[in-house]
């Protein structure tokens, strides 16, 4: 902890999803390392290193070859080294939920199993099924999810309705302010359009 590049993230526990990914695909993004005298330190990729150690422990037990960890050297002063490690985690654009769902479906269409998709996306098969429900939503509902107007958990409830009913109910839900949380789930799953209209009336009162 006295090292100027200490980052509390090194104290995190093993990430099971990352371990499974490393065992199947290896290390996709190289670690950034730097020399300090006779020692070598990880500048960026400490979680990859930690979980690679666990992945190799399991592979050894299974009698399989170890995963080699690719690394690149990078020089710089302490501020630059610390900044690189932070930037790698901070300046990153992840997929939206719908982009994730489309990519999951694409893998399935290519012949991958739900288990393979789950390992690839760092989740479990149940999450894969749940995420794919967003693809059954009307385009209007999908846009509302992307805009953060409607919670994904609410959208998956709406996905079970016919497309036209989804749009009608969504309009009423937005008007009633019932697009997230328990009220949103209730309105999407159990409420008829008339029921949501009553919610709107109560809101006006």
N, C-alpha and C positions, 0 to 999 in steps of 0.2 A: 504493500500500500504506500510505501515511501517513494516508490518510483514515480517520477513526474508524469509518466504515461499511464498510470494506473486508471482503470475504468471499472466501476462496480459491476458491469455486465459479466465480468469474468467469474463472478460468484453465482451466476445463474445455474440451475440444475440442468441435467441432460435433457435435450429436446428430442423426444421420441420420434416425432415426425422427421426431424433433420437426420437422425441416425438412420432411419429406414431409407430416406432418400440417398444418403451417402452410400449405404450398402448396395443399393441398386444402381446408382448412376455415378458414384464416385464424387470427388470435389469438382464442381462445375466452374466455380470462380476461384482463381488462385489466391493464396494468402499473400499479404504484403509483409515482408520481413525486413529487419535492419540489423546490422552488426553493432555490438557494443563491447569492444575489447575482444575477448575470446568467446563471448556469448552471443546468441542470436535471439532476438525478440520478435514477437508478432505485433505488427503495427496495425493491421486490419485483417479481420477474419478469426478472431479468438474463439467465437462460438463454433465456427467450422472446425477449428483445430480440436476443441474440446470434444465435439460430437464424433469427429473422425477417430479419436482414440477409443471411444466406446464402440464405434462400428467395427474397428479392427479387432477389439477384444472379442466381440461376438463372432466375427469371421474366423478368428483363430480357433475358437472353441468348435466351430462347425467344420474345421479342417480346410478352410478356403483361403486363398491368397489375400494378403493385406492390401488395402487401398493406399496408393501413394498420393501424397498431398502436394500438388504443384504450388510453387512459391515464386515470387518475384522480389528482387532486391530493390529497395528505395532508400535513398539518402536524404538528409535534411536535418535541420535543427529540431529541438524538442517540440517547439510550437507547431512546426509543420507536420511532424510525425503524429502528434496528438490530433491535429486538425484533419488529417487524412482519415484516421480511424473514425472520427465523428461524421465526416462528410459522407463516407460510404454508406452509413446507416440513415443519415438525415435526408440527403438529396437523392431520393429514390421514388420513382413513380410506379406504384403498384396497379394491377389490373382492377377495374371496377368489378362489382359483383356480376354484372351481365357479361362483361368480357370474360370473366372467369368461367361463367356458366357455358358460354359459347365454346370456349377452348376445351372444357371438359367434354362437351357433346362431340366435338370434333375428334377427340381421342377415341371416344366410344365408337364413332362412325368408322374409324380406321381399324377397329377390331380389338381395341384394348379392353380389358376387363375393368369393372368398377374398382377392384382392389388396386389395379395398376394406376388408375386415375387418382385414387385417393393418395397413394404414395407420392405421385408426381406433384400433387397440389398440397401436400402436407396436411391431410385431414383424414377422416375415416369414411367408409362407404356411405354411411347414413348422411353425412354432410354433402356428399356428392349428389345423392338423390334429392336432398332438400334444395340445393343450389340449382339443380336442373329444372325445378318447378318454375323458376323465374322465366324460362323459355316458353312456358305455356301461358304467360300473361299477355294481354293485349299490348300493342305498341305504346298506347297511351299510359298504361300502368307502368311499363318498363321505363318510359321517360320520367315518370314521377319518382321512380326509385332512384334513377341516376341523378336526379336533381335534389335528392334528399327530402323530397316532399312526402314520400310514403316509405315506411319501414319495410325492409325486405321480408320480415316475418309476416307482415300484413299482406304484402303482395302475393306470397305463396298461398295464402288463404283464398285470395281472389282468383288465383290461377285455376281453381276447381270449378269456377263458374263459366258459362258461355261468354264469348268475347264481348258481345253487346251488353250483357248484364254487368260484366266487369266495368265497362266504361260508365254506365249509368250509376252504378253503385259508387264508383270512385268519385264522380262529380259530387254526389251527395255527401260522401265522407269528408271530402276536402272542405265543402261548404260548412259541414258540421264540426270541423276541426277534429275529426276522429280518424286519423290516419296512422297513428303510432300507439304503442303501448297496448294496454288491455282493451281500451275503448276501440282502438283500431282493429284489433283481432276479433273482437266481438261483432263489430259492424260488418267485417268482411266475411266471417265464418257463419254466424248465426242470424245476423240481421237481414231482413228483406229490404228492398228499396224503401218500402213504406216505413219500416222500423227506423232506418237511418233518417228518414224525413222527420220522424218524431224526435230523434236526437237533436236535429237541427232546430226544431221548434223549441225544445227545452233550452237550447243554447241562446236563442233569441230572447226568451223570457228572462 
